[in-house]
Amino acid sequence: MSKEFTIGSKVRVVALPPYVKTADPMPMLRPPDVIHLGEEGIVLDRRPGGYWGIRFAKGAFLLDSQYIESIDTPTESHTDLE
């Protein structure tokens, strides 16, 4: 049920997790206030466990797909449903 994103696409934070993991080779937990609701980032890669590596202004972090949404999606598909 996890969303799929394209490497290099832009995403936006839609909810803050209880903590965030850094995207370092040895991930470390950080408080959720290192990123902000609505902050935009670029997808770097897909990681094990359903995490996405995302580059934000303050660094690269691992987030589950439930906390992010794509902002590169074309809006044309909504008119086809009407």
Rosetta blueprint (number, residue, H / E / L):
1 M L
2 S L
3 K L
4 E L
5 F L
6 T L
7 I L
8 G L
9 S L
10 K E
11 V E
12 R E
13 V E
14 V L
15 A L
16 L L
17 P L
18 P L
19 Y L
20 V E
21 K E
22 T E
23 A L
24 D L
25 P L
26 M L
27 P L
28 M L
29 L E
30 R E
31 P L
32 P H
33 D H
34 V H
35 I L
36 H L
37 L L
38 G L
39 E L
40 E E
41 G E
42 I E
43 V E
44 L E
45 D E
46 R E
47 R E
48 P L
49 G L
50 G L
51 Y E
52 W E
53 G E
54 I E
55 R E
56 F E
57 A L
58 K L
59 G E
60 A E
61 F E
62 L E
63 L E
64 D E
65 S H
66 Q H
67 Y H
68 I E
69 E E
70 S E
71 I L
72 D L
73 T L
74 P L
75 T L
76 E L
77 S H
78 H H
79 T H
80 D H
81 L L
82 E L
